[in-house]
Amino acid sequence: MATATATATTDERALADLERQHGPALLSFLLGLTYGDRQRAEDLLQETLVKAWQHPETLDGPYESIRPWLFTVGRRLAIDARRSRMARPTEIGDGILAMTPDSADVTESAVAALDVRAAVRRLSPEHREVLEQIYFHDRSVGEAAEVLGIPPGTVKSRSYYALRAMARWLPGYSRTTVSTAA
């Protein structure tokens, strides 16, 4: 029983010596691989040291220095961690969730509807009737042109300029939305 304790203590000392000798250089290397993310680099350093602890034969190997082995293991762990993060969706922090409107809360959609109605009322009658045909009656450009008795190009032009005008009047309405809607 005393032998097992002495061996464990020797292993712990060897690992502590390994960390003391190579830890700062390995941490610096891993910081570069993690784009300065200290927490991630420290985690990778610990994983690398655990790998060295799991493979004690590397400590007694015929190498002049174990540093190249440590750097190779650290680099491979960093690559694996990056691939793992890329394979799963990004995590969302609590701050973003707190700013997200509650889907059960109809207040936001009611306010947005009022803003849209006010903006539609500000449009010229020609622009308003084109948007009514396309968005409220769900007609294509050709169908709206036929109902209104105007060329399809005019329908496209009027809808584009109507949406641009509404983008200026509505808060949070971006030009990207305008281009995709037109």
C-alpha positions in Angstrom: 0.0 0.0 0.0 2.9 2.3 0.8 4.3 1.7 -2.7 1.2 2.8 -4.4 1.2 6.0 -2.5 4.8 6.7 -3.2 4.2 6.0 -7.0 1.2 8.4 -7.0 3.3 11.1 -5.3 6.1 10.6 -7.8 3.7 10.8 -10.7 2.2 14.0 -9.2 5.6 15.5 -8.8 6.6 14.6 -12.3 3.4 16.2 -13.7 3.9 19.3 -11.6 7.5 19.5 -12.9 6.2 19.1 -16.4 3.7 21.9 -16.0 6.3 24.2 -14.4 8.9 23.6 -17.2 6.6 23.6 -20.2 3.3 25.1 -19.1 4.0 28.8 -19.8 5.4 28.1 -23.3 2.5 25.7 -24.1 -0.1 28.2 -22.7 1.4 30.9 -25.0 1.2 28.5 -28.0 -2.4 27.6 -27.2 -3.4 31.2 -26.7 -2.3 31.8 -30.3 -4.4 28.8 -31.5 -7.5 30.0 -29.6 -7.2 33.6 -30.8 -6.4 34.9 -27.3 -9.2 33.1 -25.5 -7.4 32.5 -22.2 -10.1 30.3 -20.7 -10.1 28.0 -23.7 -6.3 27.9 -23.8 -6.1 27.0 -20.1 -8.6 24.2 -20.6 -6.5 22.9 -23.5 -3.3 23.1 -21.4 -5.0 21.0 -18.7 -6.2 18.5 -21.2 -2.7 18.2 -22.7 -1.2 17.6 -19.2 -3.9 15.0 -18.6 -2.9 13.2 -21.8 0.8 13.3 -20.6 -0.4 11.9 -17.2 -2.4 9.1 -19.0 0.7 8.2 -21.0 3.6 8.1 -18.6 5.7 6.3 -21.1 6.1 9.7 -22.9 7.8 11.1 -19.9 10.4 8.3 -19.9 10.8 8.3 -23.7 14.1 8.5 -25.5 13.4 12.2 -26.4 15.7 15.0 -25.5 12.6 17.1 -24.6 8.9 16.2 -24.2 8.0 19.7 -25.4 7.4 18.8 -29.1 5.1 16.0 -28.0 3.2 18.3 -25.7 2.8 21.0 -28.5 1.6 18.3 -30.9 -1.0 17.0 -28.5 -2.1 20.6 -27.6 -2.4 21.5 -31.3 -4.5 18.4 -32.0 -6.7 19.0 -29.0 -7.2 22.6 -30.2 -8.2 21.4 -33.7 -10.6 18.8 -32.3 -12.2 21.5 -30.0 -12.6 23.9 -32.9 -14.2 21.2 -35.1 -16.5 20.2 -32.3 -17.6 23.9 -31.9 -18.1 24.3 -35.6 -20.3 21.1 -35.8 -22.8 22.4 -33.3 -24.9 25.5 -33.3 -23.6 28.6 -31.5 -24.8 29.2 -28.0 -26.9 32.2 -27.1 -26.2 34.1 -23.9 -28.8 35.1 -21.4 -28.5 38.8 -22.5 -29.9 38.0 -26.0 -32.7 35.8 -24.6 -33.7 38.6 -22.2 -34.0 41.0 -25.2 -36.1 38.6 -27.2 -39.8 39.4 -27.1 -42.0 36.8 -25.5 -44.0 35.0 -28.3 -47.0 34.9 -26.0 -46.9 38.7 -25.5 -49.1 40.1 -28.2 -48.2 43.7 -27.3 -45.2 43.8 -29.6 -47.1 42.5 -32.6 -50.0 44.9 -31.9 -47.6 47.9 -31.8 -45.9 46.8 -35.0 -49.3 46.4 -36.7 -50.2 49.9 -35.7 -46.9 51.3 -37.0 -47.4 49.5 -40.3 -50.9 50.8 -40.7 -49.8 54.3 -40.0 -47.0 54.0 -42.6 -49.4 52.6 -45.2 -51.7 55.5 -44.7 -48.9 57.9 -45.4 -48.3 56.4 -48.8 -49.8 57.8 -52.0 -53.0 56.1 -53.2 -51.2 54.5 -56.1 -48.4 53.0 -53.9 -51.0 51.9 -51.3 -53.2 50.1 -53.8 -50.1 48.2 -55.3 -49.1 47.0 -51.8 -52.7 46.0 -51.0 -52.9 43.9 -54.1 -49.5 42.2 -53.6 -49.3 41.8 -49.8 -52.9 41.9 -48.5 -54.6 40.0 -51.4 -51.5 37.8 -52.0 -51.4 38.5 -55.8 -48.4 38.2 -58.0 -47.0 41.2 -59.9 -48.8 40.1 -63.0 -52.1 39.5 -61.2 -51.9 42.9 -59.5 -51.1 44.6 -62.8 -54.1 43.0 -64.4 -56.5 44.0 -61.5 -55.1 47.6 -61.4 -55.0 47.9 -65.2 -51.3 49.0 -65.3 -48.1 47.4 -66.7 -46.2 44.9 -64.5 -43.1 47.1 -64.5 -45.2 49.9 -63.0 -46.4 47.5 -60.2 -42.8 46.6 -59.5 -41.6 50.2 -59.4 -44.5 51.4 -57.2 -44.0 48.5 -54.7 -40.3 49.2 -54.6 -40.7 52.9 -53.9 -43.6 52.3 -51.4 -41.4 49.9 -49.4 -38.5 52.3 -49.5 -40.7 55.0 -48.1 -42.0 52.7 -45.4 -38.5 51.8 -44.4 -37.8 55.4 -43.6 -41.0 55.7 -41.4 -40.9 52.4 -39.6 -38.4 51.8 -36.7 -36.3 48.7 -37.1 -37.2 48.2 -40.8 -34.0 47.7 -42.8 -33.2 48.3 -46.4 -32.4 44.6 -46.7 -36.0 43.7 -45.9 -37.1 46.3 -48.5 -35.0 44.8 -51.3 -36.1 41.2 -50.6 -39.7 42.2 -50.3 -39.7 44.1 -53.6 
